[in-house]
Amino acid sequence: MAEDVQKHSVHTLVFRSLKRTHDMFVSDHAKPVALDETSHKVKMAAKLRAEYSSILHMPVLKEGRDKDHMLDPYSMGYSDPGSNPEYLITGTHPYPSGPGIALSADTQMLKMPSEGGAHSLALTLPPSQARQDASRTAASVGEIHRHAGGPERSMPPQHSMSLLEAGGTKSTTMVPRKAPTMPKPQWHPPWKLYRVISGHLGWVRSIAVEPGNQWFVTGSADRTIKIWDLASGKLKLSLTGHISTVRGVAVSTRSPYLFSCGEDKQVKCWDLEYNKVIRHYHGHLSAVYDLDLHPTIDVLVTCSRDSTARVWDIRTKANVHTLTGHTNTVATVKCQSAEPQIITGSHDTTIRLWDLIAGKTRATLTNHKKSVRAVVLHPRQYTFASGSPDNLKQWKFPDGNFIQNLSGHNAIINTLAVNSDGVLVSGADNGTIHMWDWRTGYNFQRIHAAVQPGSLDSESGIFACTFDNSESRFITAEADKTIKVYKEDDTATEESHPVNWKPEIIKRKRF
């Protein structure tokens, strides 16, 4: 006869299960893992390359091997570029050894000098050093664009480091360059509001225009996706199925499919011939914030609050890659056919450029100081822009070399759009829209549209914006539950709306 199994209360069983789990996973949590020196070195080298490669290309100062020169700093000279240097200083602030400061094995350890140390070093530098540093940093905008963060060590050493004069400083043998000025921006006609479309019952969070330019689609916090006629602004269709805010929509150029993602962790593929969901892409562990379709292969990329981006095969629903590396919500993702094929922006303040084939990071851009919620690719140039509350920044592909900052839109930037005429638009959480000239970074228009009657002023916010495919219309998705459509002012001319521009000297910002 079988023994009766002793019955326990649910409380006891749960407690035992907890204890077993605790013993299994937490038993050795107090023991620190022994540090393997080799792997630590490899890790640090990889980290330096991945996260700080953008600032490892500054001019390299080579210190002479000769100990006598070390002892007599006024006759100190740099070693011949061909000789093997004992000590290389790289980074944004090259500190040549000043009088009375000998670079020894001990001082080499000071990778990040303290403020006091740097100050005392500055005091001991001969006065002409400041002048030469100034002349070294002055460069024309043409050069900023040409080198755009390119490795300066590719220049021959004799150009970047000229002959020495007494006093241990570099004498500049080049002709002094005049201070850089901003080139004249191209004139763009101002944009004006010409239609307000209402119909959603919640914040309008996402927007996409179909390839044929007949209609556009919006996703909203009312959990619906609506399709609107672009010419008349009339509602054509409402799609329901999401159980939380729809954060991203995209229309395929390769098939009659619409893709949507939302805060319900769902990614859906809608067949627009039947207006039904035909596929779900399961895998994200938290709200899905954005998605984009690859222009040339049947691949969908989504990004989420779970700090990952995922690459899906559209047909088979397989999760091809999970792109891990961000340490906070990935807010935006963009795809292109050229390398790098995927670009993500995150609340961890970084932008990552991904290798789609390997599913790994190609480059990490750490220049932003606040979360990056928007990224946009230029339709014609091999460049892109990113938006953050601290600055808009422009970058060059494929390595993410920095081009320039666009300062002045001091708000949380939710969305960016650019057209092939070089009009960059940034939309912010406070309802302001800034229009910029892409090439020069000149802010030629600022718009703050009134909220829909009956809304609170605090419901002024731009969540998404896009140009239609003819680039003659500009559509915004807003917090007052409306969609606003803008067009260029046909009556404006360069005389009626002149470019308010003075050739001011720009302070060259390296970061």
C-alpha positions, 0 to 999 in steps of 0.5 A: 500500500502506497504511503500517504504523502504528508500534506503541508500548507501552501505557506510552508511549501512556498517558503521551502521553495524560496529557501531552495532557490536562495541556497542554489543561487545566493550561496556564494554571492559573498565570495568575490570572483578572483581577478584574472589579470590577463582577462582584465587587461583584455577587457579594459583594452576592448572597453577603451576601443569600444567606448573611447575610440572617438577620443583616442585619436588626438595628437600624440606627443612623444617625449624624448628618451634622453634623461639629461633632457628630462633633468634640464626641461628648458632644453627639453626636446621631442624625440625624432618621430621615427624613434621608439617613444618612451611615453605617449600622451594621448587624449584631449589635453596633451600636457607637455612636461613643463619646467621642473616636472620630469616625466618618470615612471611614477608620473606615467601612472597619472592618466587623469591628473587632478585639477590642482596638478593640472593647474600647477602644470599650467602655471609652469608652462612658458607664456608662449605655450598658451598662444600656440595652443590657441593657434593649434585649435583654430581651424576652419569649418571646412576643416571641421567638415573635412576631418570631422573627427577623423584621426588626426594622427594620420597627418605626418608628424612633422606637420602636427609637431613642428620644430622646437624653440627654447623654452620647451615649446613648439614653434608654429612654422605654419601660417597662422590661420584666421578664426573659423567662421560659420558658412552662410546657410542655405535659405529655406522657406518657412513652414506653416500649419495648414491642417489639424486632424483630430480623432485619436482619444489619447496621445499620438505616439508614432507616425509613418507615411506609406511608400505610395504617399496616398495615406499615413498611419498613426499609433496612439495611447488609445491603443488604436492604429489609424490610417488617414488619407494624406490629401484630405486628412480624412480617417480611412481605417482604425485597427484595434488589437494592441492592449496598451499604447502603440509606440511605433508603426512602420509600413513596408516598401516590399510587401502590403504589410504594416508593423506596429509595436507597443507598451504591451511588449507586442510586435505585430504584422498587419496584412493591409489586404485583410486588415488583420494581424497575421504575425506576432514577434514574441521575445521582448521582456518589456515595452517596445518603444520603436521599430524600423524595417530594413530597406533591402532585406526582409528584416524587422528591428525593434527596440525596447525598455528591456535594454535590447534591440531585436532583429526579426526575420519577417517571414519566419518570425525568428529572432535572428539577433538580440543586440545587447550592450545598452544599459538602459531603455533603447528608445530609437532604432534606424536601419539602412542598407549600407554599413552600419546597418542598424543604429540605436539611441538609448537612455544610457546616453549612448548611440551604438552602431551595429554590425547586422551580420555578426549581431555585435556593436561596431562603435559606441558614441558616448558624446551625449550627456543625456538620454538619446531619444531620437536618431535620423539618417540623412536621405542623401548623405552618408551622415546622421543626427541624434537628439538629446536634451543637451544638444543635437549632434551630427555624425559621419558614417561608417564610424560615427565621426563627430561633425558638429553640435546644433545647440539651442533646442533646450528641451527633451527631444522626442523626434527628428526628421530630415528631408533631402533639401537639408531641412532638419526638424527637431520636435520636443516634449514641450511642444516646440519644433525647431527647423535647422539647416543641415549643413551649417546647423543654422536654426532658421525657424521655431514653431510652437503650435497652439494646443487643440481647443479644450486641451491643457497647455501642458498637453503641448508635446511633439512625440513623432514627426515625419516628412511625406514622400514628396517632402512638401508636407510635414506631419507631427504627432502630438500630446493634445491628441491631434496630428498637425500637418505643415507645408512650406509657405509659398509666398515667402521669399528671401526678401520677406524672410531673410536669413538672420545670419552674421558670420560669427566666430564659432567656438570649435567644440570637439565633443 
